[in-house]
Amino acid sequence: MTLARFRGRFFHRAARLSASTFLLLTLVCTSAFAASVRGIVTDATGARVSGATVVLLQNGEAVGSAVSGADGSYQITTGTQGRFFLLTNAKSFRQLETPVFYAKQLDTIERNIVLEPEWVRDSIVVTPTGTPTPQPQTSSATDVIGPLDIDLRTDLVSTLPLMPGTSVMQIGQRGSQSSLFVRGGDSDATMVLVDGVEAGDLGGRFDFGTLPATGVERAEVYRGTNSNLYGAGALSGVVNLTTPRGTTPFPSFFLRADGGNFNTHHEEATIAGAHGKLDYLGTYSWLQTSNALPNDQHHMGAAAGNLGYQLNAKTQIRGTAHYNVAATGIPNAWDFYGVADDGTQKDQDIYASGSIDHQTTDSFHNVVRYGLARKREQSALWNASGEYVLNYDGFGDNAYLGRQVTIRGANGASATGRAILDYDQAYPFQYHLVSNRDEAAYQGDYRFTPHLMGLIGFQFEDEHGAEIVPSYGTNETTEHQNYDYSAAVHGDFKGRFFYTLGGGLQHYSLFGVETTPRAGFTYYALRPRTGTFSGTRVMFNFGDAVREPALTDEFGSLYHFLVSNGFGSVAQQLHIGPLTAPRGRMYEGGLEQAFLSDRILFRARYFHNEFGKQIEYVGGHLLPNLIPGLTDADKQQLESALGFYYTNDYGLTVNTQAYCAQGFESTLEGGIGSTIFLRGGYTYLDAVVQRSFNSDNEALTDGFAPTWNGIPIGAISPLVGARPFRRPPHTGFFTGTYARHPFTGIVNMSFASRSDDSTYLWYQDSQGGNSLLLPNRNLDYGYAKIDVGGSYQMKSWIAFYGLMENLTSNQHMGPIGYPTLPFTVRSGVKLQWGRESK
């Protein structure tokens, strides 16, 4: 070989080696400055999923991908920084898109992915455990109202009954007071949260009629006691609302407008997007309608915002705010009077939160949050309505009477006459209620092993409330400082047995210290698999809970009356103390069975709830007989202190009622292909009053008890042995959705049987008597409500939609006396501007 040829080969090989070395060094350097996204892909039970394709996307384009290994793990490396999300596909699972996250160079991001079955809905929920957990790993009954259920609605009143164990009573038409009853609990026994901030009045009352759907992306509805995590108020359930976030890497503008019958129009505008570490969303809506009754106009304006900033891969700051203002006419019970009252109710509500979310280590996660709620309700009866009648009762009293009407109950009972609509007093008559709350909370969770997580929490509340009645010169105020401490663990054994154990300690200035334990477990008797019977799960839950007395209960209590009127010594001598906390206890067991390789899912649960120390208004005549061990002299002393209240038999609140509610709830759901999803459910509720001092002791003092043809009547509260009012024993629902571009469609049906109630026309007929009271049993009508809606995406920037509600025009879906809004229809257009719409 010549020297020239040798040199040529040598330099050629050297050049190749240098190029390889340079490429290797380049790859090493790139990796050193790249962001890494890693995690584990599992199904909803925690089993590892291999062969899943995970794609990392930025600005809508793939910048990396990986396939999960035999242990379900994946890792993706990218040399870019910014906002990303993951798109995951796997056989027999629904395509999953994760929430957007921010990463910069050198960051290592951990994103574990939980896949849902292709045919059924197993969502990630937070409410049962306080941390994101797949539904099959929780024992609690939690359902999710998603964006498709909310999208066409202006409020949430019609969506809440679309799950087992719940019923909604709306006292009137759109915008009127709406109460949610969960598993037989009272309407103030369900805690409502907006982005983790308690949104109810002091004491838990919440009016869903004035809560718009604007700014609500999702609602988790938890059925059961959970004071362990959420403090006093979660006596029978929790409704957890979340605000949507901006995700597009450019400003997106949305505008929708629609109109319908009853002079209804609705407009909404939204701007949302993300830039670098910042994401933002702002929305505003306006609703106006006349409803179908005189003096029943309703309008509601709502604004919401969500602003987030990612300091780094581990720390995020976020603030949300909702401002809702509503005004609604109050025509009163039209069917009882045939004349509408000249009244209005106005509400101004603000909910805001600010939080710092920090992933301290891969195992240790912390959240610090500040929240506030500012609620003001203003009711006014501007003028008296009806016919003015002198000396209507023969005792010199004057009043305004309605027209001659016949009241017919669903039980076949009826009564004819004229009822007192308004009393002879000074007008306008106004009533104001104020509930303000500031809260600071901390929650930390630590994952000890892949199968064990611990959680601790603390919350402080500073509450200010007021009840103002200018006509009576009343201006009652109160202030509470409350502390909640919580601790819990949840985990699993070998992915088959999942458990939750926890306890809470509540220290409330109104009722003192209470403890609330909670436990639950779920066990897969048959692991998920392919085949006809493709998974069997059993569940059990137990829990205690307490509730803070409502503001009106506190101001109207026997103790408050005595102390505020200079009879504190009488209260002390007779051992009459402040209201105590109403309590609840839950026992629950259930079964979940999957069929046809997870194409169909059946759930059934039995629940038994006990509610003790419940608050009721007891008449002044009865109060001296309420307290055991009083001598005749003690009773006389209390009668003298009560004075006007005793003489006129006006009521004051005490903890004297107890009842239980047990029942069975079931759901069946499944999909047809990837476009149709069907879900239905039925609930049987057996609720019975075990103790009530008011109605059942009326005959003990003066021998008087209202009756109808010999049937005893609970005029203002149910009798012992009867069902609590406005809780139907049979309820059900069905939903069907279709989603395939460019069409979406939805059918919602809710059903309820007859329920117990009262006309509440106590001493209110034209002679001041009780002839317009009817038997309580099955007084309210049963109903079926059917709604149909859909949308068509004509182009990327324009869509048309419509919604028809109450197709059968059933006007007996509310409490007796209050006609429901008949058939309504709205249709409109939705416009979108942004890079994707061009």
FIBA-164050 format. One record per residue (C-alpha): residue in three letters; z, x, y. Coordinates in steps of 0.02 Angstrom, whole numbers, plus 50000, padded with zeros to 5 digits. Layout:
% FIBA-164050
ALAZXY
...
END
This chain:
% FIBA-164050
MET500005000050000
THR499535007150168
LEU500845009450304
ALA499954996850416
ARG499974983450281
PHE501814986850242
ARG502264985350425
GLY501294969050436
ARG502214961150290
PHE503884967250354
PHE503654960150528
HIS502964943750455
ARG504514941350345
ALA505644946550489
ALA504814933650601
ARG505064919950470
LEU506894924950447
SER507164925050635
ALA506404907750651
SER507514900750512
THR509044908850588
PHE508594901850760
LEU508354884350687
LEU510014885450595
LEU510914891350751
THR510094877350850
LEU510714864250726
VAL512454871650728
CYS512504871550918
THR511834853850924
SER513174848050802
ALA514494856750904
PHE514044846151056
ALA513614830050963
ALA514594813850949
SER515094808950774
VAL515324791050715
ARG516134788750546
GLY517054775750445
ILE517134765750286
VAL516124750350240
THR517094737050144
ASP516924718750102
ALA518154705850166
THR519374709250024
GLY519444728050063
ALA518324733649917
ARG517194748449961
VAL515334744549982
SER514094758149933
GLY512254758549980
ALA512484749750146
THR511294755450283
VAL512194759050446
VAL511114761750601
LEU511774768350767
LEU510894760250915
GLN510874764551100
ASN509914754351228
GLY509154744651085
GLU508434760050998
ALA509034768650839
VAL509764785950873
GLY510474789150700
SER510784781350530
ALA511704783950367
VAL511944775850197
SER513714772850137
GLY514214783049985
ALA515074778249825
ASP516744777549916
GLY515994766850057
SER516084780950184
TYR514714785150309
GLN514484797450452
ILE513184797950590
THR512954812250714
THR512004810650877
GLY511714822451020
THR511754808851152
GLN513204800551241
GLY513454783151313
ARG513684765551244
PHE513264762151062
PHE513414748850929
LEU513154748750741
LEU511994737650641
THR512394736450456
ASN511394729250311
ALA511884727750129
LYS511304717149984
SER512204700149971
PHE513004702350142
ARG512574695550313
GLN511854707950438
LEU513304713650548
GLU513264719850727
THR514854728350788
PRO515554727050964
VAL514904739951088
PHE515894756051106
TYR515764771551216
ALA515644789551154
LYS515264806051237
GLN514824822851166
LEU516174830751056
ASP516974813651025
THR517354808150849
ILE517354789150836
GLU518044779850687
ARG517254762850657
ASN517694754450493
ILE516494740350451
VAL516974724250362
LEU515474714650294
GLU515444695750274
PRO514674686650125
GLU512914680650156
TRP513284662250128
VAL515044658650190
ARG516034663150346
ASP517474675650326
SER517834681150504
ILE518924694850572
VAL520464686550647
VAL521904693350752
THR523114678850772
PRO523944678950598
THR524454697350597
GLY524254703650776
THR522904716150723
PRO521074713150674
THR521124707650491
PRO519804699650379
GLN520234681550337
PRO520274684550147
GLN521664697450175
THR522784684950266
SER523794671050188
SER523844660550346
ALA522724645850389
THR521614651650531
ASP519924644750583
VAL518714651050714
ILE517754641050843
GLY516264652250880
PRO514954653751017
LEU513754641550932
ASP515114628050928
ILE515544630751112
ASP513844634151188
LEU513314616251228
ARG515044609951275
THR515854608451446
ASP517614608351370
LEU518454611251202
VAL519114593651172
SER517744588951047
THR517764605550953
LEU519634606450914
PRO519604592450782
LEU518244601850684
MET519504610150571
PRO520834603950450
GLY522594599750502
THR522194595550683
SER521974579750786
VAL521644577250971
MET522184562551079
GLN521334560451248
ILE522164547551360
GLY520584541551445
GLN518844548351473
ARG518124565251518
GLY519404575951610
SER520914565351564
GLN522464572251481
SER522084578751306
SER523394584151180
LEU523204593951019
PHE524294589850869
VAL524354602750729
ARG525004597750558
GLY526074583850628
GLY526924594250762
ASP527164587950939
SER525834591251071
ASP526944604451152
ALA527254613550987
THR525614623450993
MET525514639351096
VAL523904642251193
LEU523414660151236
VAL522024666151351
ASP521634684551315
GLY523394686451246
VAL524254678151395
GLU525264662251368
ALA524354648351461
GLY525444633051434
ASP526674625251556
LEU528474630751545
GLY528994623551379
GLY527254624151300
ARG526364608451359
PHE524494611151381
ASP523144599251440
PHE521484603151356
GLY520614590051464
THR520604601951612
LEU520144617551512
PRO518284621451532
ALA517234630251401
THR516624641951537
GLY517154659851504
VAL517714656051325
GLU516764665351190
ARG517864661651041
ALA519424652150991
GLU520544656150844
VAL521594641350788
TYR523094646450683
ARG524014632550592
GLY525834636150555
THR527394643450635
ASN527224660650714
SER528654663650835
ASN528824680450747
LEU527324687150844
TYR527154675250990
GLY528924670351037
ALA529594653051079
GLY528184640451080
ALA527204643850920
LEU528114629950829
SER526654622050736
GLY525164632850785
VAL524264644750903
VAL522604642950994
ASN521974660151047
LEU520514660351172
THR519514675851216
THR518344679751360
PRO516604687051325
ARG516104704551381
GLY514524711651456
THR513504721651330
THR511724724451392
PRO511384741651470
PHE510674732851623
PRO511194717851729
SER510784701351642
PHE510774685051739
PHE510964667951659
LEU510784651151743
ARG510924634151662
ALA510864616751735
ASP510894599751650
GLY511144581451689
GLY511524565351598
ASN512114547451608
PHE513654542051707
ASN513024552651853
THR513444568551759
HIS512794585551810
HIS513344602851757
GLU512824619951823
GLU513334637251767
ALA512874654951823
THR513314671251736
ILE513014689651769
ALA513454702451635
GLY513034720151582
ALA513654737751554
HIS513364754451637
GLY514084770551569
LYS515934768151539
LEU515974751351630
ASP515614733851564
TYR515704718151669
LEU515504699351662
GLY515684685751793
THR515344667251772
TYR515544651151871
SER515234632951826
TRP515344615851907
LEU515464598951821
GLN515364581851904
THR515404564651821
SER515884546851866
ASN516434541851689
ALA516274523651636
LEU517784515751724
PRO518174512151907
ASN519174525651999
ASP518864538051857
GLN517774551351938
HIS518024568851872
HIS517494585851936
MET517944603151876
GLY517534620451941
ALA517854636151839
ALA517674654751868
ALA518004668751744
GLY517814687551744
ASN518004701951622
LEU517974720051678
GLY518224734751560
TYR518214753551584
GLN518194766351443
LEU519174781451506
ASN518724790851347
ALA518394787351165
LYS520224782751136
THR520774773951295
GLN520124758051373
ILE520694748351526
ARG520264729851537
GLY520594715551655
THR520164697151636
ALA520414682151750
HIS520114663351741
TYR520254651251885
ASN520034632751848
VAL520174618451971
ALA519974600151921
ALA520204582951997
THR520174567051893
GLY520444548751930
ILE521894540051842
PRO521364521851818
ASN522804519151694
ALA522664509051532
TRP521174498151577
ASP521334486951423
PHE523124482251472
TYR522764477451652
GLY520914474251683
VAL521224482751851
ALA521074501351890
ASP522444510751978
ASP522014520552135
GLY522674537252074
THR522124555252050
GLN522724570751960
LYS522284588052024
ASP522544604351931
GLN522404622351989
ASP522624635151850
ILE522504654151854
TYR522624665251701
ALA522464684151718
SER522804699351612
GLY522714718151628
SER522864729551477
ILE522804747751424
ASP522224750351245
HIS522534767751175
GLN522144774751002
THR523454788551005
THR522964795250834
ASP521844789050695
SER523384779650628
PHE524344775150786
HIS523704761750906
ASN524564755151064
VAL524244741151187
VAL525164738051350
ARG524774721851440
TYR525264712651598
GLY524864694151611
LEU525124680151733
ALA524904661351734
ARG524944650651891
LYS524864632051857
ARG525014617651979
GLU524794599251937
GLN524754586352077
SER524734567952033
ALA524634554252164
LEU524574535252164
TRP523814532152334
ASN523964513252345
ALA524604499052238
SER523314489052140
GLY523324471752062
GLU524044455352126
TYR525654456252226
VAL526934444052152
LEU528624439952233
ASN530174437852126
TYR529184440251964
ASP530754441751857
GLY531874428951941
PHE533044442452006
GLY532184445352173
ASP531074459652117
ASN529254460952172
ALA527804469552083
TYR525914470752068
LEU525214462551910
GLY523594465451819
ARG522424452051756
GLN522724440751608
VAL522234450851454
THR522384449951267
ILE522954466051187
ARG522414468251006
GLY523034482150895
ALA522124489650747
ASN523484481850638
GLY522904464150684
ALA524364460350800
SER523974453750973
ALA524824448151133
THR524174439051287
GLY524884440351461
ARG524944449851624
ALA525744466951635
ILE526574475451783
LEU525334488051849
ASP526284494952001
TYR528004492252074
ASP528474487252250
GLN528844504152328
ALA528214515652464
TYR526464522952438
PRO525744535452416
PHE526844540552271
GLN526614558952229
TYR527204570252090
HIS527014589252082
LEU527364600851936
VAL527304619851953
SER527364632551811
ASN527244651051855
ARG527424665051729
ASP527334684051736
GLU527424693751574
ALA527404711851519
ALA527104716051337
TYR526944731051223
GLN526254731451046
GLY526084746450933
ASP525394747250757
TYR525454762050640
ARG524484763850478
PHE525624773250359
THR524334773050218
PRO522674764150191
HIS523724750350110
LEU525204748650230
MET525294745050416
GLY526824742250525
LEU526904733450693
ILE528214732250829
GLY528154722450991
PHE529134718051147
GLN528804705151281
PHE529694700751442
GLU529364684551538
ASP529884679551712
GLU529614660851733
HIS529764650051888
GLY529584631251881
ALA529724616652000
GLU529664597651992
ILE529354589452161
VAL529384570652194
PRO529244568252384
SER529524549352374
TYR531254552152298
GLY531654567952396
THR531704577652233
ASN531364596252231
GLU532044603752070
THR531764622352035
THR532194633951893
GLU531984652051843
HIS532004659651668
GLN531994677551609
ASN531544678751426
TYR531424693051301
ASP530504693351135
TYR530644707151005
SER529564707550848
ALA529264718550697
ALA528134716150548
VAL527274725050405
HIS525714719950313
GLY524724728250177
ASP524084726750000
PHE524294732749822
LYS522674738749742
GLY521624726849848
ARG522254711949751
PHE523944707149824
PHE524054705750014
TYR525694702450106
THR526464700250278
LEU528324701550316
GLY529074700450489
GLY530434694250602
GLY530684690250784
LEU532174689250900
GLN532044678051052
HIS533284679351197
TYR532924665151318
SER533984661351470
LEU533854642751436
PHE534454642051256
GLY535134659251209
VAL534684669751057
GLU533674663850906
THR532924673150758
THR531274668550675
PRO530814676350507
ARG529094674850429
ALA528324679550261
GLY526664676850176
PHE525644683350031
THR523964680449949
TYR523434685749775
TYR521714686749695
ALA521954679249522
LEU520094682049497
ARG519264695949596
PRO517654691749690
ARG516134693849577
THR514454686249536
GLY514404670449432
THR514874652149438
PHE516714655449472
SER516614670349587
GLY518364672749654
THR520054663949648
ARG521434666849775
VAL523184659249791
MET524224659349951
PHE526004655950008
ASN526824656050181
PHE528554653250252
GLY529154654150432
ASP530414648450562
ALA529994645250744
VAL530784638950904
ARG530144631151065
GLU530754632351243
PRO531154614951314
ALA529834608651434
LEU530114608951620
THR530284589951632
ASP531484590151483
GLU532574603051569
PHE532644593551734
GLY532904576951647
SER534284582651529
LEU536014574951518
TYR536804591851554
HIS535714595151707
PHE536094577851775
LEU537964580151761
VAL537994597751834
SER536794594051978
ASN537764578352026
GLY539474586552034
PHE540084581951860
GLY540064599351785
SER541894597451737
VAL541464581751637
ALA540094591251545
GLN541324605251507
GLN542724593651452
LEU541574583451337
HIS540694599151271
ILE538994593851337
GLY537904609251351
PRO536104613251403
LEU534664608451292
THR534484619551139
ALA532854625851068
PRO531894613350960
ARG531604621650790
GLY530254621350659
ARG530144627650481
MET528574629250374
TYR528254630450188
GLU526444632050133
GLY525484635449973
GLY523624635549941
LEU522124639749834
GLU520414646749877
GLN518984646049753
ALA517244653549774
PHE515764646949676
LEU514004652949637
SER514234671049692
ASP515094666649857
ARG513804653749905
ILE515114639849912
LEU516934641649963
PHE518304628649934
ARG520034629850013
ALA521534618449985
ARG523284619850058
TYR524904610050045
PHE526094611350192
HIS527854605350225
ASN528504606650403
GLU530254602350461
PHE530574599150646
GLY532394598350701
LYS533344597050866
GLN531834588650944
ILE532034581851120
GLU531994563351162
TYR532464552351309
VAL534024542251270
GLY534504527251377
GLY536074527951483
HIS536904513851383
LEU536754524351224
LEU537324541151291
PRO539214537951282
ASN539004533651097
LEU537984549351063
ILE539354562451069
PRO540494561950916
GLY542374561750936
LEU542464553951110
THR543944542851146
ASP543754526551242
ALA544394535751395
ASP543094549451372
LYS541714536451358
GLN542314527951515
GLN542324544651605
LEU540534548051551
GLU539974530551601
SER540704533151774
ALA539824549951790
LEU538164542451737
GLY538364528351863
PHE536634522251911
TYR535854529051751
TYR537124519651643
THR536994503551743
ASN535094503151737
ASP534934510951564
TYR533804525151623
GLY533484539051499
LEU534024557251496
THR533474570651372
VAL534524576851226
ASN534184585951061
THR534354570950946
GLN532724568750850
ALA532174576250685
TYR530654573050576
CYS529644581150439
ALA527774582250411
GLN526984586750246
GLY525214585250187
PHE523664592050107
GLU522154599750192
SER520504605350118
THR518834612650170
LEU517174615550083
GLU515834626750158
GLY514224635350111
GLY512484640350167
ILE510724635450122
GLY509674650950146
SER510074661150301
THR509744647250426
ILE510844632350376
PHE512724632250365
LEU513744617050315
ARG515614614350324
GLY516744599450300
GLY518584595650280
TYR519904582350251
THR521774581850290
TYR523114569950231
LEU524694569650337
ASP526324561450286
ALA527504562550435
VAL529144552950448
VAL530544552050577
GLN532214556650497
ARG533344554450647
SER533144546350818
PHE534584541150928
ASN533544531451052
SER532564517350971
ASP533644515450816
ASN535284514350912
GLU534704501851043
ALA535514487550947
LEU537184496550934
THR537654494351117
ASP537034477251174
GLY536294469451018
PHE534524470651088
ALA533064477550991
PRO531254472851031
THR530344463750892
TRP528664455250860
ASN528794440550741
GLY530344448650667
ILE529554465950651
PRO530644479350737
ILE529744489250872
GLY530074506650938
ALA529614503451120
ILE529564521351184
SER529864531751026
PRO529654528750839
LEU531004521250730
VAL531874530850592
GLY530804530050435
ALA529194527350535
ARG527814539650577
PRO527814549650740
PHE526634541950867
ARG524794546850882
ARG524674557150723
PRO523424548850604
PRO523794551150418
HIS521964553950374
THR520784565350472
GLY519164574050428
PHE517644582750496
PHE515894588750454
THR514824601750542
GLY513064607450509
THR512134621150601
TYR510324627050595
ALA509804643350676
ARG508054650450661
HIS507124656850811
PRO506604647950919
PHE507644632750865
THR509504629750847
GLY510314613350801
ILE512074606950773
VAL512854591050703
ASN514714587850725
MET515684573250653
SER517554570050663
PHE518514555850583
ALA520264548750598
SER521194534050521
ARG522324522050613
SER523954529250682
ASP525634522850743
ASP525914520350929
SER526664508951061
THR525954499651209
TYR527464506451306
LEU527504489851403
TRP529404489251393
TYR530114476251513
GLN528374475451590
ASP527664458151560
SER527514445851704
GLN529334440251681
GLY530034457751655
GLY530134455151467
ASN529424463151310
SER528104450551256
LEU526734463851271
LEU527504475651144
LEU526644476150974
PRO527164483050804
ASN527024501850797
ARG526254503350624
ASN524364507150631
LEU524254501450812
ASP522934514250863
TYR521164511950796
GLY520314523750675
TYR518644530950725
ALA517134541350682
LYS516354552250818
ILE514614559450792
ASP513804572250907
VAL512064580050892
GLY511364594350996
GLY510074608150995
SER509054620651094
TYR507284627651096
GLN506924645351157
MET505204642751234
LYS505044660651298
SER506234675251311
TRP506744669651485
ILE506814650651468
ALA507624638551345
PHE507884619751340
TYR509404611251267
GLY510214594251246
LEU511774586051178
MET512124567951127
GLU513954563351102
ASN514764548251021
LEU513144541550946
THR514004525550886
SER514734522351060
ASN516464519650986
GLN517674515951129
HIS519274515751023
MET519564534250992
GLY521034536551109
PRO522764528551113
ILE522794509651125
GLY522384503551300
TYR521274518251348
PRO519404515551318
THR518454530951263
LEU516884536851350
PRO515414528151262
PHE513774536251211
THR513314550651326
VAL511824562051337
ARG511494578051433
SER509934588851436
GLY509484604251534
VAL508694621251549
LYS509354638951531
LEU508544653651621
GLN508824672151589
TRP508324687251692
GLY508474705151635
ARG507494719251559
GLU507374710351391
SER506634694751470
LYS505184703651554
END
